[in-house]
Amino acid sequence: MKIYLGKTGLNKTWQEPFPEITKCHKCGGKANIMFVGFEGRKLNQYICNLKENGGKGDYWVHDAIACAIYLCADCFEPIILLNQA
């Protein structure tokens, strides 16, 4: 997994670009981007290989992921957005 700090990673995604700011699920405040983790095509290990997807109650990712990590400016809660290839 490659890590991209701040705004530099917003386009490192398997789907639409990640937003620079997202809503905090805890307090409703604004959460700012800290970094993005991206599993690229040239890597040999993937998070999806750690566990089988067992369905509801045992969901797991099924492909390479990208995740954006944010921090709420109001309550300091970390917020994570994730997508898959």
C-alpha positions as CSV (number, residue, x, y, z in Angstrom):
1,M,0.0,0.0,0.0
2,K,1.3,3.4,-0.9
3,I,0.5,6.4,1.3
4,Y,-0.2,9.9,-0.1
5,L,-0.3,12.9,2.3
6,G,-3.1,15.4,2.3
7,K,-4.5,16.6,-1.0
8,T,-1.9,14.7,-3.1
9,G,-3.8,11.5,-2.7
10,L,-7.4,12.6,-3.5
11,N,-7.1,11.1,-7.0
12,K,-5.5,7.9,-5.8
13,T,-8.7,5.9,-5.9
14,W,-10.4,3.1,-7.7
15,Q,-13.6,5.2,-8.2
16,E,-14.4,8.9,-8.0
17,P,-11.8,11.2,-6.4
18,F,-12.0,11.5,-2.6
19,P,-13.3,14.9,-1.3
20,E,-10.9,17.2,0.5
21,I,-13.5,17.6,3.3
22,T,-16.1,15.2,4.5
23,K,-18.8,15.2,7.1
24,C,-18.0,13.8,10.5
25,H,-20.4,10.8,11.3
26,K,-20.0,11.5,15.1
27,C,-20.7,15.3,15.4
28,G,-21.6,16.4,11.9
29,G,-18.6,18.7,11.8
30,K,-16.1,19.0,9.0
31,A,-13.3,16.4,8.7
32,N,-10.2,17.3,6.7
33,I,-8.1,14.9,4.7
34,M,-5.0,13.6,6.4
35,F,-3.8,10.9,4.0
36,V,-4.9,8.3,1.4
37,G,-3.8,4.7,1.3
38,F,-3.9,3.0,-2.1
39,E,-3.3,-0.6,-3.1
40,G,-1.9,-0.4,-6.6
41,R,-1.6,-3.0,-9.4
42,K,2.1,-3.6,-8.8
43,L,1.8,-4.7,-5.2
44,N,1.7,-8.4,-4.3
45,Q,-0.3,-8.2,-1.0
46,Y,-3.9,-7.1,-0.7
47,I,-6.2,-6.5,2.3
48,C,-8.9,-8.6,0.5
49,N,-6.7,-11.6,0.9
50,L,-6.6,-11.4,4.7
51,K,-10.2,-12.8,5.1
52,E,-13.0,-14.2,3.1
53,N,-16.2,-12.2,2.5
54,G,-18.8,-14.0,4.5
55,G,-21.8,-11.8,3.6
56,K,-24.0,-9.8,6.0
57,G,-22.5,-9.9,9.5
58,D,-19.2,-10.9,8.1
59,Y,-18.6,-8.5,5.3
60,W,-15.0,-8.0,3.9
61,V,-13.6,-6.3,0.9
62,H,-13.4,-8.3,-2.3
63,D,-10.7,-6.4,-4.3
64,A,-7.9,-3.9,-4.0
65,I,-8.8,-0.9,-1.9
66,A,-8.2,2.8,-1.6
67,C,-9.0,4.5,1.7
68,A,-9.0,8.2,2.7
69,I,-8.4,9.1,6.3
70,Y,-9.8,12.3,7.7
71,L,-9.8,14.1,11.0
72,C,-12.8,16.1,12.4
73,A,-11.8,19.6,13.3
74,D,-14.5,19.8,16.0
75,C,-14.4,16.5,17.9
76,F,-11.1,14.9,16.7
77,E,-12.9,11.8,15.4
78,P,-11.1,9.9,12.6
79,I,-13.3,9.4,9.5
80,I,-12.5,6.8,6.8
81,L,-13.9,6.6,3.3
82,L,-13.1,3.4,1.4
83,N,-13.7,2.1,-2.1
84,Q,-12.6,-1.0,-4.1
85,A,-11.3,-1.7,-7.6
